[in-house]
Amino acid sequence: MKTISIRELHEKTGEWVRRSEKLGAITVTDRGRAVAQIVPVEANAAVNPFAVRKLRRAYSRMLGSLKAGTDSTQSVAEDRDRK
């Protein structure tokens, strides 16, 4: 596993993100202490279709309650109250 300092990450973020695809996990350290990891996304990481469907329905309901040219503050407050 490759280890880099937070300074190295700051200076060349894009490069380290691309490298993680080839190298695997890269540990980021701050003053010698591990604080984060950059890991490549797995190609077979599946999205739960049921969760996506639920989000789409909720999004459609939310859009349906908004009328063009109105302030969304009240709709957002009502949605929060329901939870």
C-alpha positions, -999 to +999 in steps of 0.1 A: +000+000+000+013+034-010+015+062+017+017+099+009+017+131+030-012+155+029+011+180+013+018+156-016-019+151-020-026+189-020+001+195-046-009+167-070-045+156-061-055+146-096-024+126-102-028+106-069-065+099-077-055+085-111-027+065-095-050+049-070-068+032-099-035+014-107-020+011-072-051+004-051-056+021-018-033+051-010-030+062+026-028+099+033-008+110+064-008+142+084+025+146+104+031+109+101-004+099+113-028+081+088-059+104+084-075+092+051-074+067+023-079+072-014-094+040-029-105+032-064-141+026-071-148-011-079-161-016-114-187-041-102-199-019-073-236-022-079-262+004-071-292-008-053-321-004-078-347-003-050-330+026-033-327+045-066-364+039-073-374+052-038-353+083-043-368+089-078-404+087-063-395+111-035-379+135-059-410+134-082-433+141-052-411+170-042-411+185-076-448+181-079-453+201-048-433+231-061-449+256-084-428+277-108-418+310-094-425+302-057-402+301-028-392+265-019-386+273+018-421+262+029-420+230+009-386+221+024-399+228+059-430+207+054-409+178+041-386+180+071-416+180+095-428+148+079-397+130+089 
